Amino acid sequence: MDFSQNILVYIILAVAVGYLVKKFLLPKSLFASGKGGAKGCGQDDCGCH
């Protein structure tokens, strides 16, 4: 039981660290989709970006 809990904790820790690295350290250009400048505001620029 203790062994499986340790594995679960390490998996959750790895996912959390991976998310933080992706969110804050890697450039956004790596994850940009090919849609160009498509925004969810519609046709006018509402200033929400």
N, C-alpha and C positions, 0 to 999 in steps of 0.2 A: 504494500500500500504506500509506503513512504517513497519507494522508487518511482512509482507512477506519478505521485504528486510532484516530485522534483522535475520529472520530464515535462509535465504540464506547465509548471512555473517557468522553466527555461524556454518553452515554446512561446508562451505569452510574452515573456520579456523580449525575445527575438522579434516578434511581430511588432511590439511597441517601439523598440529601437529602430526597426526598419521603417515604420511609419514616420517617426520623427526625423530620420535622415532624409527620407523622400520629401517631407513637408518643408524642412528648413535648410538643408544643406545642398541638395541637388538643384541644378538650374531648371526652371520651368520649361525651357525649350526641349528638354529630353522627353517630356510627357505631353507636348502640344499635339493636338490632333490636326489633321489636314484640312480642317474647315475654314481656316483663315481667321477672319475677325468676327465670326458669328457671336452675337451677344443676345442675352435673353430679354433685353429691354424693349425690343421692337425697333421701329425705324428711327425714332428720335433718341438722342443721347440724354438719359435722365440723370447722369452724373453719379450713378451708383457703383461705378467701377473704380 
